[in-house]
Every structure is written in structure tokens, then in C-alpha cells.
Amino acid sequence: MTGPSPIRVVLADDERMVRTALRAILSAEPDLEVVGEAATGAEAVSVVRDRRPDVVLMDVRMPLIDGIRATERILAEPGEAPRIVVVTTFENDSYVYDALRAGAAGFLLKRTDADTLVGAVRLVARSDTLLFPAAVRTLATEHARTSPAPPAWVARLTGRESEVLRHVAAGLTNAEIARRMGVGPATVKTHVASVLAKTGARDRTQAVIAAYEAGFLRGR
């Protein structure tokens, strides 16, 4: 009897040493498999198209096409898109925030430890929670392009959907939200899907970014 398939990962970074270090860490885990590497944003798009990974670790600053544009192009491709995690040197970088707005599921610092790296890859691939919600809140507080007036979707949220969105922003899983609200996980999943549709978000991270920019959520 076989277990679940390993999580397929593509590494995109213009520094070979960084890619080598990431590969060594991830390849040591039995449930993770590095299936490709790229040294530029353009190459990342091609490698992802060819290898169809579950997760992409994407350097935000690369030659020819940066991580933001590469993220946009990858997510615009037909078929099921991978989860993209931006890997960066500076956590308050406006490039990182732009990558999150473009559809990246989260970000990691290049100096992060091996356990955090591995845990983050597993989390974005197989979980229904937000990667490092406090860090996303800090980025949104510093870089959000706040709307002069709340967008129309804010008024369209039901009371339950508003509550779910706040819990999502706090980093709670569907099961945790269900316990908080006294409903079933399936009900929460339905509410989350409705929130994504109304905000026009691809995933939970984009929905939270949209909520900060709309003034629905307040930083710190």
C-alpha cells in the first residue's frame, strides 16, 4: 500500500548556491521532491510548464523577468496552478508585497532555518491556512495601496463571511474556524469559497491582502 505522492517543488533563484542549499534541505525529506530549477523568471515559467510542480520557491529579484512577473505568468497558465512562495532577503520589501498581490501564497526569508522552510512547503501544498499571517499583516500595513472608498464586495459580504475572513486573516484553519463559529468544516469551506469569489481572490492570501487594502482589516 503506497502513501501520498511526494510534494513536487521547483526552485527559481539566480544564485546557484541558493538553489543548491534549498535542494539539499528539501531532498532530505521523504515527502518532498525537487523536480526542477530555474535561474531566471523566464526560465521559471518554462520549467513550471514542463514539470507541473505543486510548489514553486521563487526568488523575487531575478534577471530578465523578476519573480512578480514570473508569478503572474505562471498563474495565468491553463490548468491547475502551483502554489508559489516568494523567497526574499528582506521581509518588508515592496517587491514581496507585489508578489503576494500577484498571487503568491506567501513568502520566506533566505536566512530561514531548514525546519521552517520544510514546514512552509508542506503548509502551502496541503493546508487550508495562511502562511505567516503576522508577516502578511505587517507587509500590508506598510505597503497596502488603500482604496479611497471601500470596494463594492465589502458590502456584499454576509455577517458570517465577514467573520470567516477575519479568522482567515488570523491564520486559522477551516477546522479551527468551525470550532470558533460552532459550525461544520464544510460550512466554513463554503463561506471561504464565497469570500474568494466576492473579493476576486485566487486564494486565502489574496483575499486577506484585498481585505487590508479595502480597509476591512486594520494593521496592528
ABEGO torsion letter per residue (X at the ends): XBBBBBBBBBBBBABAAAAAAAAAAAAABAABBBABBBABAAAAAAAAAAAGBABBBBBABBBGBBAAAAAAAAAABBEBBBBBBBBBABAABAAAAAAAAAGBAEBBBAABBAAAAAAAAAAAAABABBBGAAAAAAAAAAABBBBABBBAAAAABBAAAAAAAAAAAAGBBAAAAAAAAGBBAAAAAAAAAAAAAAAGBABAAAAAAAAAAAGABBBX
